[in-house]
Amino acid sequence: MPSRFSESGAAEHRPSNPSRLTRDQVVDRIISLNPTASRGFLEDFGDERLTRYLDHLTEAQKPRGREARWRRPADAPPIMRRDTRR
């Protein structure tokens, strides 16, 4: 599955968009918005999940108010946890 990173970091639904970020650029942007996320931790996630997370972080940077909205994707669970035991 090809990755679809746009310049804004949000997932593109139009495959004709020529402007794309590399996986490393997406990870760098995530870390710049959330310094507690390590590169090693983020490497475990697929391109689509990284894109969604970057989109969520970007939306969270906007001012709060009546117009502020973030819609959780229908296929994303409302509560998640990660088991670090391997």
RAZIGI-V444822 format. One record per residue. RES is the residue in three letters. SS is DSSP state (H for helix, E for strand, - for the rest). PHI is phi as a letter, one per 20 degrees, with the letter a starting at -180 (999 if undefined). D_CENTER is the distance of its C-alpha to the mean C-alpha in whole Angstrom. Layout:
res={RES	RES}
ss={SS	SS}
phi={PHI	PHI}
d_center={D_CENTER	D_CENTER}
This chain:
res={MET	PRO	SER	ARG	PHE	SER	GLU	SER	GLY	ALA	ALA	GLU	HIS	ARG	PRO	SER	ASN	PRO	SER	ARG	LEU	THR	ARG	ASP	GLN	VAL	VAL	ASP	ARG	ILE	ILE	SER	LEU	ASN	PRO	THR	ALA	SER	ARG	GLY	PHE	LEU	GLU	ASP	PHE	GLY	ASP	GLU	ARG	LEU	THR	ARG	TYR	LEU	ASP	HIS	LEU	THR	GLU	ALA	GLN	LYS	PRO	ARG	GLY	ARG	GLU	ALA	ARG	TRP	ARG	ARG	PRO	ALA	ASP	ALA	PRO	PRO	ILE	MET	ARG	ARG	ASP	THR	ARG	ARG}
ss={-	-	-	-	E	-	-	-	-	-	E	-	-	-	-	-	-	-	-	-	-	-	H	H	H	H	H	H	H	H	H	H	H	-	-	-	-	-	H	H	H	H	-	-	-	-	H	H	H	H	H	H	H	H	H	H	H	H	H	H	-	-	-	-	-	-	-	-	-	-	-	-	-	-	-	-	-	-	-	-	-	-	-	-	-	-}
phi={999	f	e	c	e	e	f	f	n	e	f	e	e	d	f	e	f	f	e	c	d	f	g	f	f	f	f	f	f	f	f	f	e	c	f	f	e	e	g	f	f	f	f	f	d	f	g	f	f	f	f	f	f	f	f	f	f	f	f	f	f	f	g	f	q	f	e	f	b	c	d	f	g	g	e	e	f	f	c	c	b	c	e	e	f	c}
d_center={17	16	12	12	10	11	12	11	7	7	8	12	14	17	18	20	18	19	17	14	12	13	11	12	11	8	9	11	9	7	11	12	11	11	14	15	12	14	13	15	13	10	12	13	10	10	8	7	6	4	3	3	2	3	5	6	7	8	10	11	13	15	19	19	22	23	21	18	16	13	13	12	12	15	15	13	15	16	16	15	17	17	20	20	24	24}
